[in-house]
Amino acid sequence: MNNILIYFFMAIGLSMDAFSLALAYGTTQISMKKKILLSITVGLFHFFMPQLGSLLGSELLLNYIVKANYLVGIIFLILGTEMFISRNDKEAGAITNILSITIFSFTVSIDSFSVGIALSLTTKNVITPSLIFAITSLIFTFLGIHLGNKIAEKLENKATYIGIIILMLLGIKYLFS
């Protein structure tokens, strides 16, 4: 029971970047179908990335070349820049296809991969924490998008700038953490 609680708190931490990015993208008025698809995809990535991290575990730790934080930071800055450039084009900065959904999901799940590596050093059962990560991130992603939609309704065009600022701040945070 104690481990379940620890895994749940880890899941909340892992889900915060998904929530923040979902909040930013929610300002672009994503349809309900895409909200659900994106949330499920993020949940699936948060399930499989720790599994993959666990499988590669110690091998990857020995040969770790690029810090995942740098990659995530650069991706967030690119997404924020793209969102800024296309701020007047309603389709351009939005989650519009399976590729953008996959990139979004992968980006917010990279930290789950790292956690999977750490879990491989402490436990043989990575299924339970992966399930908790998946469910929590699915819920946080959906709530982030939904809240972003509500903010966009209230603030209209200003909401896109809030989304851009969130992406840029996340990018800077990951680059310097």
C-alpha positions as semicolon CSV with decimal commas, in nm:
position;residue;x (nm);y (nm);z (nm)
1;M;0,000;0,000;0,000
2;N;0,286;0,234;0,083
3;N;0,439;0,183;-0,264
4;I;0,103;0,258;-0,431
5;L;0,093;0,595;-0,255
6;I;0,452;0,668;-0,360
7;Y;0,369;0,572;-0,721
8;F;0,062;0,797;-0,712
9;F;0,268;1,098;-0,600
10;M;0,525;1,017;-0,867
11;A;0,239;1,004;-1,118
12;I;0,120;1,349;-1,015
13;G;0,471;1,486;-1,066
14;L;0,501;1,314;-1,404
15;S;0,160;1,443;-1,509
16;M;0,227;1,809;-1,439
17;D;0,408;1,874;-1,766
18;A;0,127;1,697;-1,953
19;F;-0,121;1,917;-1,766
20;S;0,074;2,237;-1,842
21;L;0,119;2,160;-2,208
22;A;-0,244;2,046;-2,236
23;L;-0,350;2,373;-2,076
24;A;-0,149;2,562;-2,337
25;Y;-0,292;2,363;-2,626
26;G;-0,640;2,379;-2,478
27;T;-0,638;2,750;-2,552
28;T;-0,656;2,658;-2,923
29;Q;-1,008;2,516;-2,875
30;I;-0,957;2,142;-2,928
31;S;-1,268;1,938;-3,008
32;M;-1,401;1,681;-2,758
33;K;-1,296;1,395;-2,987
34;K;-0,937;1,523;-2,995
35;K;-0,942;1,591;-2,618
36;I;-1,027;1,226;-2,557
37;L;-0,784;1,093;-2,818
38;L;-0,499;1,310;-2,689
39;S;-0,569;1,215;-2,327
40;I;-0,575;0,842;-2,407
41;T;-0,257;0,869;-2,615
42;V;-0,075;1,052;-2,335
43;G;-0,195;0,784;-2,093
44;L;-0,065;0,508;-2,322
45;F;0,272;0,677;-2,357
46;H;0,292;0,718;-1,977
47;F;0,229;0,344;-1,951
48;F;0,476;0,225;-2,214
49;M;0,762;0,470;-2,159
50;P;0,842;0,347;-1,805
51;Q;0,822;-0,009;-1,939
52;L;1,074;0,076;-2,208
53;G;1,290;0,265;-1,959
54;S;1,285;-0,035;-1,729
55;L;1,385;-0,270;-2,009
56;L;1,676;-0,054;-2,115
57;G;1,755;0,048;-1,755
58;S;2,117;-0,004;-1,663
59;E;2,239;-0,029;-2,026
60;L;2,112;0,321;-2,099
61;L;2,245;0,459;-1,772
62;L;2,594;0,348;-1,869
63;N;2,577;0,509;-2,214
64;Y;2,355;0,811;-2,145
65;I;2,467;1,079;-2,389
66;V;2,200;1,352;-2,405
67;K;2,000;1,461;-2,104
68;A;1,627;1,416;-2,167
69;N;1,561;1,756;-2,006
70;Y;1,746;1,934;-2,285
71;L;1,548;1,752;-2,552
72;V;1,216;1,829;-2,382
73;G;1,314;2,194;-2,330
74;I;1,407;2,240;-2,694
75;I;1,084;2,073;-2,809
76;F;0,874;2,299;-2,582
77;L;1,054;2,610;-2,709
78;I;0,997;2,500;-3,070
79;L;0,628;2,434;-2,998
80;G;0,591;2,773;-2,827
81;T;0,764;2,948;-3,116
82;E;0,545;2,768;-3,370
83;M;0,236;2,858;-3,167
84;F;0,348;3,225;-3,160
85;I;0,417;3,236;-3,534
86;S;0,080;3,079;-3,614
87;R;-0,120;3,257;-3,341
88;N;-0,362;3,410;-3,594
89;D;-0,409;3,085;-3,785
90;K;-0,655;2,877;-3,581
91;E;-0,542;2,541;-3,725
92;A;-0,165;2,584;-3,736
93;G;-0,075;2,575;-3,365
94;A;-0,340;2,323;-3,272
95;I;-0,340;1,949;-3,225
96;T;-0,478;1,860;-3,568
97;N;-0,355;1,514;-3,664
98;I;-0,213;1,188;-3,530
99;L;0,145;1,309;-3,579
100;S;0,093;1,616;-3,359
101;I;-0,085;1,399;-3,101
102;T;0,205;1,151;-3,103
103;I;0,469;1,425;-3,072
104;F;0,275;1,587;-2,788
105;S;0,238;1,253;-2,609
106;F;0,601;1,155;-2,656
107;T;0,726;1,493;-2,536
108;V;0,532;1,488;-2,210
109;S;0,624;1,121;-2,150
110;I;1,002;1,139;-2,179
111;D;1,029;1,188;-1,804
112;S;0,833;0,862;-1,756
113;F;1,105;0,687;-1,951
114;S;1,365;0,819;-1,707
115;V;1,151;0,711;-1,412
116;G;1,127;0,365;-1,570
117;I;1,507;0,346;-1,570
118;A;1,512;0,435;-1,200
119;L;1,233;0,187;-1,125
120;S;1,431;-0,092;-1,290
121;L;1,694;-0,043;-1,021
122;T;1,446;-0,070;-0,733
123;T;1,167;-0,309;-0,840
124;K;1,091;-0,591;-1,079
125;N;0,721;-0,497;-1,112
126;V;0,695;-0,188;-1,329
127;I;0,338;-0,268;-1,443
128;T;0,168;-0,127;-1,132
129;P;0,344;0,210;-1,132
130;S;0,302;0,232;-1,511
131;L;-0,075;0,184;-1,477
132;I;-0,091;0,452;-1,210
133;F;0,117;0,687;-1,428
134;A;-0,107;0,618;-1,729
135;I;-0,438;0,679;-1,551
136;T;-0,315;0,990;-1,371
137;S;-0,163;1,147;-1,683
138;L;-0,477;1,070;-1,886
139;I;-0,688;1,254;-1,629
140;F;-0,444;1,546;-1,593
141;T;-0,419;1,586;-1,971
142;F;-0,795;1,593;-2,013
143;L;-0,835;1,841;-1,728
144;G;-0,558;2,063;-1,870
145;I;-0,717;2,075;-2,215
146;H;-1,061;2,136;-2,067
147;L;-0,933;2,417;-1,844
148;G;-0,744;2,565;-2,141
149;N;-1,071;2,566;-2,338
150;K;-1,249;2,746;-2,053
151;I;-0,971;3,005;-2,030
152;A;-0,988;3,057;-2,407
153;E;-1,364;3,115;-2,389
154;K;-1,316;3,382;-2,125
155;L;-1,003;3,552;-2,258
156;E;-1,046;3,489;-2,631
157;N;-0,722;3,582;-2,820
158;K;-0,529;3,652;-2,500
159;A;-0,553;3,281;-2,409
160;T;-0,322;3,188;-2,697
161;Y;-0,056;3,417;-2,554
162;I;-0,098;3,249;-2,215
163;G;-0,044;2,915;-2,388
164;I;0,268;3,047;-2,562
165;I;0,408;3,180;-2,234
166;I;0,344;2,845;-2,063
167;L;0,527;2,657;-2,340
168;M;0,821;2,897;-2,335
169;L;0,850;2,885;-1,955
170;L;0,836;2,504;-1,960
171;G;1,106;2,498;-2,228
172;I;1,332;2,727;-2,024
173;K;1,263;2,526;-1,707
174;Y;1,368;2,200;-1,873
175;L;1,678;2,351;-2,030
176;F;1,806;2,482;-1,699
177;S;1,694;2,203;-1,464
